[in-house]
Amino acid sequence: MIDVTALGELLIDFACRSTDSDGYPVMEAHPGGAPANFLAALTKYGAKTALLGKVGTDAFGKLLTGTLQKAGIETKGLVMAEDVFTTLAFVTFDEHGDREFSFSRKPGADTCLTFEELDLSLIDEAKVFHFGTLSLTDEPARSTTCKAVAYAKRKGKLITYDPNLRKPLWKDMETAKEQLLWGLGQADVVKISDEEVEFLFNLGVEEGASHILQSFGVKLVFVTCGPDGCFFKNAKAEGMVPSLSDITVIDTTGAGDIFGGSAVWKLLQTDKSPEDLTEIELRDIVTFACTAAGLSTTASGGISSVPEYGEVLRRMEGTIR
């Protein structure tokens, strides 16, 4: 039995670590991709996971496949293609540590995944199906994602969703908004950022969370607010949990994905439907996820930065005291 199967991009994140004498960035490579980061957190904490995706047969594709296997993520749903190159993402930082993304993806292997290439048994076996929006930017991956979500819903799977807006990957913002809203209409549980709430609805965090619950059939929403923490809301409860303080942030890449994976892992431990969770249960879920995400920012990369379970618990205990 698989706990969570995710569909989407697996790629290399190149993060700027310094600049040379001419001002060009000196890059450090890390395995990444939002669904892969998400699954890495789940797997680290004991869940059984699988990824449906596509990489090239190039050196990066082989490295990424090995990284997933080492992390314990099932890779039999990962297609390796000879005719397209593994997607690359380049992340640079401003003086405040905020990220700017550039992508080598014209096309990237992840956008070329077809429905016929999916190992549907990995959805059949899973309790949860997860997707984001990078697989919705281009065909055939967009149609593949839509069909996979419909298949998972027919099979009665819990659907989790992360809009994960990356503006440089969309041809125009009208299409981006249309696809992000489509995703909201499919999901039971949503992890969305405050910036994405503003982009979609021009609303604040609490108003946006209420709107998502009331208008899209979502059962539980987490609105992450960067250094300010996370607002949560379902039909029974709502509240805010602060982010970690007194940490030295090195790299925020993947932190939102690690939050999402950690939250879904804790949700699975309750063995309850998302709409039935109490405020106490939700605070426990979000505190764990905020702590894991915060600790991940003290290391580089996404998959490689997921903190150990014991480290998260020790930090939570220290915070509570």
Rosetta blueprint (number, residue, H / E / L):
1 M L
2 I E
3 D E
4 V E
5 T E
6 A E
7 L E
8 G L
9 E L
10 L L
11 L E
12 I E
13 D E
14 F E
15 A E
16 C E
17 R E
18 S E
19 T E
20 D L
21 S L
22 D L
23 G L
24 Y L
25 P E
26 V E
27 M E
28 E E
29 A E
30 H E
31 P E
32 G E
33 G L
34 A H
35 P H
36 A H
37 N H
38 F H
39 L H
40 A H
41 A H
42 L H
43 T H
44 K H
45 Y L
46 G L
47 A L
48 K L
49 T E
50 A E
51 L E
52 L E
53 G E
54 K E
55 V E
56 G E
57 T L
58 D L
59 A H
60 F H
61 G H
62 K H
63 L H
64 L H
65 T H
66 G H
67 T H
68 L H
69 Q H
70 K H
71 A H
72 G L
73 I L
74 E E
75 T L
76 K L
77 G L
78 L E
79 V E
80 M E
81 A E
82 E L
83 D L
84 V L
85 F E
86 T L
87 T L
88 L E
89 A E
90 F E
91 V E
92 T E
93 F E
94 D L
95 E L
96 H L
97 G L
98 D L
99 R E
100 E E
101 F E
102 S E
103 F E
104 S E
105 R L
106 K L
107 P L
108 G E
109 A H
110 D H
111 T H
112 C H
113 L L
114 T L
115 F H
116 E H
117 E H
118 L L
119 D L
120 L L
121 S H
122 L H
123 I H
124 D H
125 E L
126 A E
127 K E
128 V E
129 F E
130 H E
131 F E
132 G E
133 T L
134 L H
135 S H
136 L H
137 T L
138 D L
139 E L
140 P L
141 A H
142 R H
143 S H
144 T H
145 T H
146 C H
147 K H
148 A H
149 V H
150 A H
151 Y H
152 A H
153 K H
154 R H
155 K L
156 G L
157 K L
158 L E
159 I E
160 T E
161 Y E
162 D E
163 P L
164 N L
165 L L
166 R L
167 K H
168 P H
169 L H
170 W L
171 K L
172 D L
173 M H
174 E H
175 T H
176 A H
177 K H
178 E H
179 Q H
180 L H
181 L H
182 W H
183 G H
184 L H
185 G L
186 Q L
187 A L
188 D L
189 V E
190 V E
191 K E
192 I E
193 S E
194 D H
195 E H
196 E H
197 V H
198 E H
199 F H
200 L H
201 F H
202 N L
203 L L
204 G L
205 V H
206 E H
207 E H
208 G H
209 A H
210 S H
211 H H
212 I H
213 L H
214 Q H
215 S H
216 F H
217 G L
218 V L
219 K L
220 L E
221 V E
222 F E
223 V E
224 T E
225 C L
226 G H
227 P H
228 D H
229 G L
230 C E
231 F E
232 F E
233 K E
234 N E
235 A L
236 K L
237 A L
238 E E
239 G E
240 M E
241 V E
242 P L
243 S L
244 L L
245 S L
246 D L
247 I L
248 T L
249 V L
250 I L
251 D L
252 T L
253 T L
254 G L
255 A H
256 G H
257 D H
258 I H
259 F H
260 G H
261 G H
262 S H
263 A H
264 V H
265 W H
266 K H
267 L H
268 L H
269 Q H
270 T H
271 D L
272 K L
273 S L
274 P H
275 E H
276 D H
277 L L
278 T L
279 E H
280 I H
281 E H
282 L H
283 R H
284 D H
285 I H
286 V H
287 T H
288 F H
289 A H
290 C H
291 T H
292 A H
293 A H
294 G H
295 L H
296 S H
297 T L
298 T L
299 A L
300 S L
301 G L
302 G L
303 I H
304 S H
305 S H
306 V L
307 P L
308 E L
309 Y H
310 G H
311 E H
312 V H
313 L H
314 R H
315 R H
316 M H
317 E H
318 G H
319 T H
320 I H
321 R L
